[in-house]
């Protein structure tokens, strides 16, 4: 297996970043008349919905366990710990 250092990875990313940014900007510049939209055109597959729901629930439970999201039972409000005013 080939070993890469963090510097090698960052240099590869920096080399390709301008090409990717350009491609994204070209895609975003397309209009509905050209047949492109940022919205999803077809409904999601039931298996895809199930997988996305599972991922969202697992991330939510992990955030609750880690304390990054706090649930206030009295007010029935979710708050994000890093955005709480001190």
Rosetta constraint file for C-alpha pairs under 8 A:
AtomPair CA 4 CA 8 HARMONIC 6.04 0.50
AtomPair CA 4 CA 9 HARMONIC 6.86 0.50
AtomPair CA 5 CA 9 HARMONIC 6.53 0.50
AtomPair CA 6 CA 10 HARMONIC 6.18 0.50
AtomPair CA 7 CA 11 HARMONIC 6.14 0.50
AtomPair CA 8 CA 12 HARMONIC 6.27 0.50
AtomPair CA 9 CA 13 HARMONIC 6.26 0.50
AtomPair CA 10 CA 14 HARMONIC 6.09 0.50
AtomPair CA 11 CA 15 HARMONIC 6.12 0.50
AtomPair CA 12 CA 16 HARMONIC 6.49 0.50
AtomPair CA 13 CA 17 HARMONIC 5.85 0.50
AtomPair CA 14 CA 18 HARMONIC 7.66 0.50
AtomPair CA 16 CA 20 HARMONIC 6.41 0.50
AtomPair CA 17 CA 21 HARMONIC 6.10 0.50
AtomPair CA 18 CA 22 HARMONIC 6.08 0.50
AtomPair CA 19 CA 23 HARMONIC 6.24 0.50
AtomPair CA 20 CA 24 HARMONIC 6.20 0.50
AtomPair CA 21 CA 25 HARMONIC 6.19 0.50
AtomPair CA 22 CA 26 HARMONIC 6.17 0.50
AtomPair CA 23 CA 27 HARMONIC 6.22 0.50
AtomPair CA 24 CA 28 HARMONIC 6.18 0.50
AtomPair CA 25 CA 29 HARMONIC 6.11 0.50
AtomPair CA 26 CA 30 HARMONIC 6.75 0.50
AtomPair CA 28 CA 38 HARMONIC 7.68 0.50
AtomPair CA 30 CA 34 HARMONIC 6.39 0.50
AtomPair CA 30 CA 35 HARMONIC 7.97 0.50
AtomPair CA 30 CA 36 HARMONIC 6.01 0.50
AtomPair CA 30 CA 37 HARMONIC 7.66 0.50
AtomPair CA 31 CA 35 HARMONIC 6.78 0.50
AtomPair CA 31 CA 36 HARMONIC 5.75 0.50
AtomPair CA 31 CA 37 HARMONIC 6.76 0.50
AtomPair CA 32 CA 36 HARMONIC 5.08 0.50
AtomPair CA 32 CA 37 HARMONIC 5.71 0.50
AtomPair CA 44 CA 48 HARMONIC 6.33 0.50
AtomPair CA 44 CA 49 HARMONIC 6.41 0.50
AtomPair CA 45 CA 49 HARMONIC 6.34 0.50
AtomPair CA 46 CA 50 HARMONIC 6.21 0.50
AtomPair CA 47 CA 51 HARMONIC 6.19 0.50
AtomPair CA 48 CA 52 HARMONIC 6.11 0.50
AtomPair CA 49 CA 53 HARMONIC 6.05 0.50
AtomPair CA 50 CA 54 HARMONIC 6.17 0.50
AtomPair CA 51 CA 55 HARMONIC 6.25 0.50
AtomPair CA 52 CA 56 HARMONIC 6.14 0.50
AtomPair CA 53 CA 57 HARMONIC 6.10 0.50
AtomPair CA 54 CA 58 HARMONIC 6.11 0.50
AtomPair CA 55 CA 59 HARMONIC 6.15 0.50
AtomPair CA 56 CA 60 HARMONIC 6.11 0.50
AtomPair CA 57 CA 61 HARMONIC 6.11 0.50
AtomPair CA 58 CA 62 HARMONIC 6.10 0.50
AtomPair CA 59 CA 63 HARMONIC 6.12 0.50
AtomPair CA 60 CA 64 HARMONIC 6.25 0.50
AtomPair CA 61 CA 65 HARMONIC 6.17 0.50
AtomPair CA 62 CA 66 HARMONIC 6.06 0.50
AtomPair CA 63 CA 67 HARMONIC 5.98 0.50
AtomPair CA 63 CA 68 HARMONIC 5.19 0.50
AtomPair CA 63 CA 69 HARMONIC 5.53 0.50
AtomPair CA 64 CA 68 HARMONIC 6.28 0.50
AtomPair CA 64 CA 69 HARMONIC 5.09 0.50
AtomPair CA 64 CA 70 HARMONIC 6.33 0.50
AtomPair CA 64 CA 71 HARMONIC 7.84 0.50
AtomPair CA 67 CA 81 HARMONIC 7.16 0.50
AtomPair CA 68 CA 80 HARMONIC 5.90 0.50
AtomPair CA 68 CA 81 HARMONIC 5.09 0.50
AtomPair CA 68 CA 82 HARMONIC 7.13 0.50
AtomPair CA 69 CA 78 HARMONIC 6.68 0.50
AtomPair CA 69 CA 79 HARMONIC 5.69 0.50
AtomPair CA 69 CA 80 HARMONIC 4.58 0.50
AtomPair CA 69 CA 81 HARMONIC 5.72 0.50
AtomPair CA 70 CA 78 HARMONIC 5.69 0.50
AtomPair CA 70 CA 79 HARMONIC 5.21 0.50
AtomPair CA 70 CA 80 HARMONIC 6.26 0.50
AtomPair CA 70 CA 81 HARMONIC 6.57 0.50
AtomPair CA 71 CA 76 HARMONIC 6.96 0.50
AtomPair CA 71 CA 77 HARMONIC 5.81 0.50
AtomPair CA 71 CA 78 HARMONIC 4.56 0.50
AtomPair CA 71 CA 79 HARMONIC 6.45 0.50
AtomPair CA 72 CA 76 HARMONIC 5.39 0.50
AtomPair CA 72 CA 77 HARMONIC 5.28 0.50
AtomPair CA 72 CA 78 HARMONIC 6.36 0.50
AtomPair CA 72 CA 79 HARMONIC 7.85 0.50
AtomPair CA 73 CA 77 HARMONIC 7.04 0.50
AtomPair CA 79 CA 83 HARMONIC 7.74 0.50
AtomPair CA 79 CA 84 HARMONIC 7.35 0.50
AtomPair CA 80 CA 84 HARMONIC 6.75 0.50
